[in-house]
Amino acid sequence: MSSASTSYPRDTIIHGLGRGVINLICLMGDLFLFAWEMMGWMITRLPPRSTLWASMYHIGIQSIPVILITGGFIGMVLAVQSFDQFKMMHMENQIGAVISISLVEELGPVLAAIMLAGRVGTSMSAELGTMRVTEQIDALRALGANPIHYLVVPRFLACCLLIPLLTVIADAIGILGGWLFSTQILGVDSFYYWHHSKNFVFAFDVLGGIFKSFFFGAAISLISCHRGFHCGAGAEGVGKAATEAFVYSFIVIMVLDFMLGVSIVNFYHFMQSVHPGVLR
């Protein structure tokens, strides 16, 4: 009897892990089929221009204030955190290089994507989830319009096109914010701030960050729309779908950032071994 009582929790844990793995595989398969259908519609026929412009306005224009605030404070925080260490080594004039390279390669794309996952991703998921609960998606299908073509493709295109542009804005504002704080508050010479930034940041670094943000935008749009289309019943289902959209997007952004970062570094080393200096 004691052996049965000790094996029961262990079996429960094993069953729970197995159930979790199966649910994860089913979720990934369903997301792949969802993306496959969306890509099919996007290749064969573009969405209506009105829905595309509306999605671009909501995702791009209305996200600019959030991006400006986020980028500016990221640059100033980097200046605050880096200045003391650089001053101890008498290298405070090189703080501009650290701020610029950190923003364009890593912090700008990742933090901008996380902010947009919270603002844009949850909004899309809640909107589509409400349409699912109120049967508006079924009504579109009954009227002869494909919901994925009409609702998902415009949001996917808008995210893929505009999130890289928003990342560029975040990088630029972050560098300006770091410059303003470093020169006006910390006393760093403005000439050396821009001089070292120019010497340490190259086009390949900027393009690498933009390249990553394209995949971040695609992941945010796909996951958010998928969660909205598979929303549960009632207000609780809509809230759960919005929460899952942000959490899943955050996890995928971190995984993609690691994988793309490793790929970009390996590509850089390969190109340097073949054509030294070609990416500089």
Salt bridges, closest charged atoms under 4 A:
ASP30 OD2 - HIS226 NE2 2.91
ASP30 OD2 - HIS230 NE2 3.01
GLU106 OE1 - LYS212 NZ 3.21
GLU127 OE2 - ARG155 NH2 3.19
ASP138 OD1 - ARG132 NH1 3.42
ASP138 OD1 - ARG141 NH1 3.63
ASP205 OD2 - ARG280 NH1 3.33
GLU244 OE1 - ARG227 NH1 2.76
ASP257 OD1 - LYS212 NZ 2.95
